[in-house]
Amino acid sequence: MLLCYITDRTQFPGDEAGRRRALLAKIAEATRCGVDLIQLREKDLVTRQLEVLTHAAFRVVRENSREPLSRLLINSRSDVATACGVDGVHLQSDDISPSEVRWIWAHTGHSVRPLVSVSCHSADDVARAAGEGADFAVFAPVFEKKDAPQTRAAGLDGLREACRQKIPVLALGGMTLNNAGVCIDAGAAGIAAIRLFQNKDIAEVVRRLRG
């Protein structure tokens, strides 16, 4: 089961400096516990602030990661990802294509192939991402989200259809310890979440999910 922790430092209490410290500590905890992917999703930061945080997060991932290494993806900002030399980028559904990301990567002097994921909301989106060379899709929302009740959940049937496409699919949206298993049964390669990792003891979460 692949596990992806999506960050949101604004959910931590305190001032900005305290939130960043808490976020880096949570990233360290996630990598020590064997979470496969860390998606840095701090969309409110300007470029320079995001670069500083990305460098710090990447250092934390490398210092705390065990084999196989956790990998750091930057949400949407391919420019920041290439500038900081991280493992890859997560694209929004209306973003540039995975093939464009790889072109940018190759022409900025990086020899290592980037990991590219794409946000998808339908089986057609997943098929398109696969055709454009994405490594995996993050499919959402599978279940209803309390903070976005107006968003229509795809449900397990929608997830099952998405998982018939040619790339691995991670389930996102309303993920809990109780419903993660049925997502795997529906064909998902793993799960992605914010609160499930950020608000809980990650070691216990990982143990129960992979137990």
Secondary structure, DSSP 8 states (H G I E B T S, - for coil): -EEEEE--GGGS-S-HHHHHHHHHHHHHHHHHTT-SEEEE--TTS-HHHHHHHHHHHHHHHHHH--SS--EEEEES-HHHHHHHT-SEEEE-TTS--HHHHHHHHHTTT--S--EEEEEESSHHHHHHHHHTT-SEEEE--SS--TT-TTS---HHHHHHHHTTSSS-EEE-SS--TTTHHHHHHTT-SEEEESHHHHTS-HHHHHHHHH-
